Amino acid sequence: MEGLLPDLEIVRKDFPILSRTLANGQPLVYLDSANTSQKPQVVIDTMVDHLERHNANIARAMHQLGAEATAAYEAGRDKVAAFLGAPDRDEVIFTKNASEALNLVANTLAWPGERQVGPGDEIVITEMEHHSNIVPWQLLCERTGATLRWFGITPEGQLDLSNADELITERTKIVSFTWVSNMLGTINPVAEIARRAHQVGALVLVDAAQAAPQLPIDLAAMADDERPDLLAFTGHKVVGPTGVGVLWGRRAVLDQLPPFLGGGEMIETVTMERSTYAPVPHKFEAGTPPIVEVVGLGAAVDYLSFLGMDRVHAHERAVTAYALEGLATVPGLTVLGPLDATERGGAISFELEGVHPHDIATVLDTRGIAVRAGHHCAKPAHARFGVQSSSRLSSYLYTTPAEIDALVDGLEYTRRYFKLS
Amino acid sequence: MSTELDSLYQEIILDHYRNPHHKGLREPFEAEVHHVNPTCGDEVTLRVHVADGRVEDVSYDALGCSISQASASVMTDLVIGKQVDEAMAIHEQFLTLMQGKGTVEPDEEVLEDGIAFAGVAKFPARIKCALLSWMAWKDATSSAVEPVETMEETT
């Protein structure tokens, strides 16, 4: 099959979990990578090595281990900056996950500062957001009196940009949207939306939680008016560990935002009267950060870069196209979202007439096939399509066509089990 | 593999799923609640009508999987017509069965069709599905028998 990673069987051996078996000796067919990705041995080993040999707190320990740990942590920042093509490595801020990165922005916009949001201001998001890119903005609007406005979704699962000029106006303070939908798989036009938002002086925040694992990102190569101002993603979906997320922001914008959490490491000096703050990135990294997680994330993005994000993306497209073909053969199955693999990411949500998603997931699980069932933290997008929940398969760089075959067989079996065929 | 599934999807459960008993919202009622399972989005709106300490009616509108739908159907069969304290005791037994990790032997005298859910206890991800409507019923009934709570607006 064209587009698959050339050494797929060797790549799979990098992921020890893929060779384990489940109950009744079933081999694992892991199709839940949009939820969390599996981890290659190099990430596991790098983290173990750090804990075994280099563990110390960073930036403050005046000893050799402290210097080693600090160097390893800051090397993680360099690797992430390279992975994103960030113009400046100090623009990379570590958070605990993508949600915290998005909340950092939504919170600091509520507080006094050059970018403070107030009554009469507007925030624009989309109906296809993950709850983590909805709720922080609802909270911001409740706290400031600003108004939340939404891009809709077309019946084909694309963002409806037909009213973009009415939605994004001089009142718009920030436009925050997902690059790749975790439910519909849609890839959104970042450049086009960013251009429009920048014309009215609004900030652009991109939720790249699903994009970073799949798409090559080169921020520095983007035209200035098409480049987002802020971008968030999480470590555990890019073959890294849980507990670490990333907020990238243009330095000028990060400098305008007030500090988020107060504490150690984010200060310049503290007196009883007042404190002054460290420059970015430390301004936004209060307290001891997730050190070993950052070290692991560095190894993860290096691993992805070694494979080549162009090739990872091509693999994802090939597997997604194959999955869409396979799903189309299952009677009563409807895919939610774009049907063209070139327009979408690797998460495919679907409905199977006559069987509830939970029941599908349970039947598949007894065959060793892991998918997600439910609302995928995207209730408004489900409501848009008049469904309460769906089943979702999500492939990744280690997914094989044979695993897609196993899923399609499993869905046929599910239909037979519930006497639909 | 299918024997494992069959322990979950007993024929009784599938029958209740296909033909749910007492479904639909009815009047009169003293309390109405809306419960959701936040992890999966299953929802139930449930009303109870209690008179003289007796469960006169339980009506509901629910969206969800076979387990949650069948469980609501079986629950209404079991509690309608019972004294509230008697129905609460049945609720307690069903809860014990669900939380027993498959080690509790269900009492058919008390749980009737509810014994079909014994297999659900071995599927941790599905226990909440089976309990959704039972928890809603307990919540609504507790409100209905508290005189102050019955004044609650139910639109």
Interface residues (C-beta under 8 A of the other chain):
Chain A: A23 N24 Q26 H356 P357 H358 D359 A361 T362 V363 T366 R367 A373 G374 H375 K379 H382 Q388 S389 Y417 F418
Chain B: M1 S2 E4 L5 L8 Y9 L14 T39 C40 G41 D42 E43 L63 G64 C65 S66 I67 S68 F123 A125 R126 C129
